Every structure is written in C-alpha cells, then in structure tokens.
C-alpha cells in the first residue's frame, strides 16, 4: 500500500546506528526504513537530542552520522535557549523527525515547557514521520519504564500518548525491562502495548501497529497484554531488513 503522507511512528528499541571507524556511527537499516516512509528523494531530517541535554558533542555526532544520508539535516536544541526562532514552522517543514535516547522524563518536561509536545502532535497529523530510539521511542506512547531517575528502573506513565499503548525498549539487553513492563501492565499501571529487542523497530500507521522490522534474524518484538492481574506476552516476528 502507499504510505506517503500518512501519519507514521517508527519506535526503535535499540540499534539505530551501527559502529563506523570513520564517523563513529553510521545510520543502520532501521533509520533508513523510517527515511523511506517519507517518500522523498532527498528528505529533510530534523533531530533532537533533548534527552541528552543538547550536549554539543551529541549534536556533532548526530550531524556526522545523519549527514551520511542523502538528506537535508538540521536539529532543534532547547538549551540554553531554542536554536531556531520558530520551532513549529521548522518541525512542520520536515519529512522526518528523529529523537535520540537519554532521559525520557527530562525530554517530556522540556518539550512540554516549550510547547514541543503539541507541535509534535501537529507534525505527526500533517504526515511528518516521527522516529527515535529508547526515550525517543517511548515518548510517543502512554508510558513504559525508564532509567531517568537512576539505575533502578521506574515507571514512566506520562508519555505523550499519541499511541495508546505502553512501550518496552532494550527488551533483551537490560534484565530489568521485561519483568517491570509485565508487572506494570498486569497491575493496570500501564495499558497493554508493545516491546522491542535491540535492533528492532515498531512501526505504527496512525495509532495502529502494523509491523516490526529488524536486521537481526534472532531479535523479536512482543505484544504485552493484561491477563487477570498478570501480563501475557506474545512474540511478534519482525520483517527482516538486510543490513546496509
């Protein structure tokens, strides 16, 4: 089916970028998959490193990685003040918005303070593809679990809620992730939702989950649903993407 112009979210559990000796990291198949959804030959990509405090080194690495794509790359920073005069106009003019991981709680607080949350919703409704890894994946959902407050994971229940589900990221690499998400869904703290292993992305069209994709044949995605006070987990086999 044609997907151009439809509202897409590509939520990545981990593995957006691959190691690269020259640039430090290079865009992998998951990001290229999100890029293809724009339908543009030379798409406009804006990235946000809010969850990393807009550190200059993180922004520099973002440009080094994303500039390897045939795309027009820009960024939005909120520290020490917004780096563009009109955040709304800038984001609405993009084809793809990519959000780096880090502190999901801080990301949500800063976005709400600056009105970025509502601008993102408008951009999504206008057909801008939204994507991100870890905190940049979790933020579009109702919630999940986060290390924003320390190494012991805690619930995050005030996500943007564009997608009416919970979200699990780094599902196979952090031993705290799976049991805590299942607990939160089982007890009703979070709604049922989806989780992604490293190297897996969850693709939504509108608010409907349509498929998982991965470049690792052993990785999986999961549907996590409440089941009488506990949670039931069902594996979803991702569509395989060839590594670049």
Buried (B, 14 or more C-beta within 10 A) or exposed (E): EEBEEEBBBBBBBBBBBBEBEEBEBBBBBBBBBBBEBBBBEEBBBBBBBBBBBBEEEBBEBBBBBBBBBEBBBBBBBBEEEBBBEEBBEBBBBBBBBBBBBBBBBBBBBBBEEBEBBEBBBEBBEEBBBBBBBBBBBBBBBBBBBBBBEEEEBBBBBEBBBBBEBBBBBBBBEBEBBBEBBBBBBBEEEBBBBBBBBBBBBBBBBBEEBEBBBBBBEEBBBBBBBBEEEEBBBEEBEBEEBEEE
